[in-house]
Amino acid sequence: MSTAPEKFVWTSENEKTAQAHIAKYPEGRQQSAVMPLLDLAQRQNGGHVTQEIMEYIADYLDMPAIRVQEVATFYTMYNHKPIGKHHVQVCGTTPCWLRGSDDIMKACKSKLGIEKGETTKDGMFTLSEVECAGACVNAPVVAIDDDYFEDLTPEAMTELLEKLGKGEAVKAGPQIDRQNSAPAGGPTTLKGDKGEDA
Amino acid sequence: MPTLTIDGKEVTVEPGTTVLQACEEIGVEVPRFCYHERLSIAGNCRMCLVDMEKAPKPIASCAMPAGDGMVIHTNTERVKKAREGVMEFLLINHPLDCPICDQGGECDLQDQAVAFGGGKSRYDENKRAVEDKYMGPLISTTMTRCIHCMRCVRFSSEVAGVEDMGALWRGEHTEITTYLEKTLDSEMSGNVIDLCPVGALTSKPYAFTARSWELKHTESIDVMDALGSNINVDTRGSAVMRILPRLNEDVNEEWISDKTRFVYDGLKKRRLDRPYVRKNKKLEEATWGEAFEAIKKKLKGVKGDQIGAIAGDLADMEAMLALKDLMGTLGSSRVEGRQDGAALDASVRAGYLMNSGIAGVEEADYLLLVGCDPRAEAPVLNSRIRKAVRHMGLKVGRIGAEADLTYKVEDFGDDAKLLKSVPTGRHAAAKALKAAEKPMIIVGQAALAREDGAAILKAARDAADKYCVKDGWNGFNVLHTAASRVGAMDLGLTTEGGVNAILDDAAAGDLKAVFLLGADEIDTSKLKKAFTVYIGTHGDEGVKNADVILPAAAYTEKSGTYINTEGRVQRTEKAVFAPGDAREDWTILRALSDVVGETLPYNTLAALRTRLAEVAPATATLDEVPTEAWGDFGTKGDIAEGAIKPIIDNFYMTNPIARASQIMADCAQAREGVAEEATGTHG
């Protein structure tokens, strides 16, 4: 294969991380590290895994390539096609949907000018719908790359994408006035009025 | 030993038995798709749900170990409902294409839908469709029909030992495939067709040629290797439509190799269907009478010691005995049955048998392979060795050429001379043999067919004598590659100098006439000077320099006795008639004896078999593994240094039937492609 681009190999830093993952498992059970290694390789490769990477990891962990491919295709967080710089993953499962994820999705589509599963022409954004992100209490939720953006409104979503597009800093977590999953607008109980409720 | 109650009946089972197996023990039928007794338990089809008292919901009986005091019900309303529910789910995405599906009539899904299904579907949406996958020249795929039982995936990784198949994606999008849609890199791949409970994986060569209920089934024996795998020959009219395995726990369990399964198209190609006589250097068609007369004319004045005969790899014992007797009436005792030139010794029966037995592999704890590649020579045996390595702690060592056997092998080197130091105890293999409780040595034909084969046999015998022969255990084994070989040895078809001496004498002009009984693995150019009679089935190597060709019956066309490598006597049955004028081998020889010498004293197969039992007493008992007395055999001598050349260079091309088969040729090509690609990508 003379026309192939340069071969995938770990960067020296990732090689160390890979070895650290493998070291978590007993001798001879190195195959257990297949998931973190796939993730590591996906990051190194700019967001998606390829057949070559799967074979590389299979060799690296001394396991059949088909077993790596099974894992990589089973889990949705491994991408098999190139993705944009930012991967916008809109949760569409029931709690988010009840809290308006359809509008969030619509906002994303109109702001980015793409449909689900597509990447913007400038390669900045890929838009996906995902199943439950596990942050239902702050629905609707969108995961962008490694961060969650919660309590979104279509306006907040549009603004978020605007900032990301310009490379400005954004604040992860709830986009309204609340701390983590605490009540919106501040605490409602245990505010220091000792004994009153007792 | 747990005792449980199933449908009101108490049953006590071995610890580790599953509820499903316990049900089977007392004859209660539990439907299943993913469960298979020879594969690991998956528990993913859910068809085997039964009720267990004190359990909140039905349990998957295939995955539930039987426990003491369990109360199981398989006939409650809830079980019925559960089965109907599972069946309805399975059928949601299964196409209703039974009329055009090859599995129709022998489909687990079809049968169980009738027996356990609800009869109605409530599903109105679109069914899913899956793209078909390429799996090589043997397996035809219709992946939309797949119900994801994973039997094929488990088979290929557990039994066949090739991690090539897998399930990609998930849930409704799951797709079974071989890695990058390559040909399954195994000699056992055809078994996934039998394992598939639906019509997702079917036989490519058999596709759309027959329906299972139109076929006549004939129980027979395979002759492609020396295991004697039990088979069913399925025929329609005069044609063999397919070959399927038949259960025999001690021989092939329920697997057969791809060569056994798919060689049948070779039975229809390049067949000799009439006698030929060479006139003016050209072979011309002849009648039986003309052919016999030609032989008579040529044999006139030829002395007995100027006649020789060679029996080939597929010859049945009846034919070989008739050949031996005919040669006897002609005054010759030069009948050779070791076509490959292996230095087997006919004097001690234990010296040319697989004494531990095929099933004995599972008892053994150490196995030394000497010049033996079981994967090519007997793939079914190789799977059993793999099973023993995986589950019974068998360790394997090898003296001989390196080859991937699908399990871990400790290589001592490819040098026959190493064997010398095994009986003396100095070699690492000797230490392993000594430490083992039930050690085995398997000597392959590759080692015995060398010039110094007799010395190798002796060295292997001495090693076995020292370490492997114990009370109730004989660990000396010879793995044959030819179905006819043990029979030939039992008939004493050994001559001084073997095949090479016959060929050389013929080339030198000392031998005037040579009879070839299906002998195709020899260099017949040496027979140019001698008058050569070829009795056989195919226009292969044997006919090239033949002066008279007598067309004979193949193994599916006659009832013949074969002894497998462990000494088990089995018989093929006549499934179809031989084509054209071809006749069963022994009747040809019997008729020829009428013309050229004394008439052989048997007119019926029964009479011939009575004579056979006199000459080879072992043939009197069918389907039993004998225990043979140990003795001394082989010849002390020097073993030359150097590699042991494998005896089989192409698994798919080892005999005239296989060489005539287009399917085998396709397989050889496809596997070669896989091998080339493998070396290409991995350096």
Interface residues (C-beta under 8 A of the other chain):
Chain A: Q51 E55 D59 P64 A65 I66 R67 Q69 E70 T73 F74
Chain B: S157 E163 D164 M165 G166 A167 L168 W169 R170 T178 Y179 L180 T681 H682
